[in-house]
Amino acid sequence: MDDIAIELRGIDKSFGPVHANKNINLKVRKGTIHGIIGENGAGKSTLMSILYGFYQADSGEILVDGKAVAIRDPNAAIAAGIGMVHQHFMLVENFTVLENIMLGAEDSQILNKGIAKARVELKRLEREYALEVDPDAVIEELPVGLQQRVEILKALYRRADILILDEPTGVLTPAEADHLFRVLEQLKSQGKTVILITHKLREIMAITDEVSVMRRGEMVATRTTAETSVEELAELMVGRRVLLRVEKGEAKPGDVKLAVEELTVKDGRGVTMVDNVSFNLRAGEIVGIAGVAGNGQSELLEAISGIRRAVSGSVLLNGKPIEVTGHADPSELRDRGLAHVPEDRHHVGLVLKFEECENAILGYHHDKRYLNGVFLNIDAIRKDAEQRIAEYDIRPPNPRLKTANFSGGNQQKIVLAREMERGPDVLIIGQPTRGVDVGAIEFIHKRIIEMRDQGMAVLLVSVELDEIRALSDRILVMFAGRVVGERNPDATEGELGLLMAGVEGRKEAAE
Amino acid sequence: MSSPYAKLPGWVEYGLIPLINLAVAFLVAGLVVLLVGENPLEAAYHLLNGAFGRGEYLGFTLYYATTFIFTGLAVAVAFHAGLFNIGGEGQAYVGGIGVALACLWLDQTMPWFVVFPLAILGSAFFGAAWAFLPGWLQAKRGSHIVITTIMFNFIASSLMVYLLTRVLKPLGSMAPQTRTFAEGGQLPKLDWLLAIFGLDIGTAPFNVSFLLALVAAFCVWLLIWRTKLGYEMRTMGHSPSAARYAGMSESRITVITMMISGALAGMMALNPIMGEQARMQLDFVQGAGFVGIAVALMGRSHPAGIIPAAVLFGMLYQGGAEISFEMPSISRDMIVIIQGLVILFAGALENMFRPAITRLFAMQGRRAAVVAQTKGA
């Protein structure tokens, strides 16, 4: 019988009426990589937060190495040998690598001795696990992949034997993700136990030994990875059969709807985020913009939709210019047929504290249909909202519910319904399925393709390369603010990955 | 991830939790009274009796409440747009100019119901004007509204000293105040309203501006939740980036919101000037602008919460005066301490008891579920 590193018995946790974890049992064998997969809101994060001491379970027990332990706070978790790498890094940006690793484990009030000790220990860890990183580099100057490595080192420095990684590849390029997987393999070979939380089926198949599936707060199945398939896991996650590939016909591109010419955008600090970008978008086609997050895609979308002012360049919408370098008015652009699904639906696309129906008119609140003079026409607003809710199968079907109480997928449907249903000429979509569950992804993808087939021009930005490849008719790759290449959707992942990493791009530009 | 605070039933959220916070504030205040060497129960009796014991006392309580409804609404309106208007004090002070001008102009020739509407417009206009500048500076120059409104309180104070000692003071008078208004510049009392309940108003200055305050509260509700402007204000208050995305003009909303807020604060001046003293005196606002912040905080920026919160603070003002009268070792400052404690527990430490209460309810909910299950089986 194999040793069990961690065992959870009957873990139960409620937040008021929300039953986030229902009687969870889980065994993770020592020296394995164990995947935990589930849709958003399935309870993965809650379970791991209990394991790491952020929350207390209402009932149930946690056994580490066969002994029951009480994990009241993260310190207790660290003492029990559990380390966590968060989805959003917990690093002090202007500290060095060494300072970050020592933080909270300084040993004494006077730092000299501690620093020397940490440096030696860090060297040893680097050698042992092949995790090279310059200890004196400042965090904010490191690429994301290395920052993540620092997080892993932090956990190892605290003598973690069990490492929990929460959605670790969300911010990485395919190459960086591959590297992370090699590191995880290395950790495994040294006898560490890794728990990998993700919603990406491909990663589970690529790296884990065993996988547990969560659905609606319950642990529905545990499988040996070698004996399962992507299809089975997807079905277990959603509870029904899911179409993983999107069916779509040939694109029939028509007139140019959006023409971007030599657009340059700088951020608040004067750093060039979008560098001389030009492209055309035609009716009836989907153009995907691939790239690692932070390479100018967000700024490009914001400039086109009138939220951010560009430095130079021009954009034509239906042949007429948008004042991108002046005061473009987003509501005027909406009237001219430009709809925008922003990347950040929590802060931009929606007001989470609003009722659903109030969000259903955000940006369209000037529409005469929703107004009686200066007053809002509440009846019309609610009636329209109810209709959208029915068409887009938004659940729960209650237009008066606070938007924060909808799941990620349903929130995204609220935004999509609002932006698509007025039949715009150009639809700009950022991260259509970020934080959205598998069932809703299928629906959203179908809807986007339907819109294309009706002759809408769609500009799609996503950090999910799979999504870009599945939906786009043409793919533009952005790196460091520039479009470094255009490819067909049947380009291999490796080819696009190299472009995204700026390797091929530099060569192409040099030639 | 789910929020750690689960949703509680409405009566707990808006009834029980504020009550518990209030009770704790009074408990701690009681300890302070004990420390001074007095009997806290006796003090509590004088507080309640002094605020509600007789028609006259109640009249005073509601008179103060009227003032606080206006200033509370002013803070609340700005707060919905994410603006923290600390300048209610100065806006109310300057609003007094509008009231005084209307009264000085027409009080001898016109009845009160002609002067009153003009005074309302005047107070709103001057209050709005005084809030316009900080709003404009925030919108166009990025000067933070908290800083500018505080500074404008001081400027208002100096301005009013100048006006009341040089310009508006009648010749030959020694007091820094306007002349006393004739009948046209005095608001009728609401004695009939208390008489319905068999109470005698006595000398209390409870007047028709209370009704105006209720109308203003309703209009604020309409504005915030039923108009396009209110929708834009709330969008900006919750999420400025969403407002930008929706094409709302941040500077326009900031300026308009501040002007509405200032107008409401300015209207406060009607109550003491036309309703009580029948003249404009130096320093007639007496901190009501700052109390408005506490009232809005306690009332959760909702008119339906602001009215009871204003009555509570009216009670503290009136009952507190009574305590210091009946118990000489407790000075008037004691009331400031109690007010401070109410603000501390009901405002700043609002969430102190929430986790415990949430746990209590979660436990009860689960027990109920278990009972239901066993019954079902």
Interface residues (C-beta under 8 A of the other chain):
Chain A: S14 F15 G16 P17 V18 A20 S45 T46 S49 Y55 D58 S305 G306 I307 D329 P330 S331 E332 L333 R334 H340 P342 D344 H347 V348 G349 L350 V351 L352 K353 F354 E358 L362 G363 H365 H366 L371 V374 F375 L376 I378
Chain B: M1 S2 S3 P4 A6 K7 L8 L222 R226 T227 K228 L229 Y231 E232 R234 T235 H238 S239 S241 A242 R244 Y245 A246 G247 M248 T358 F361 A362 G365 R366
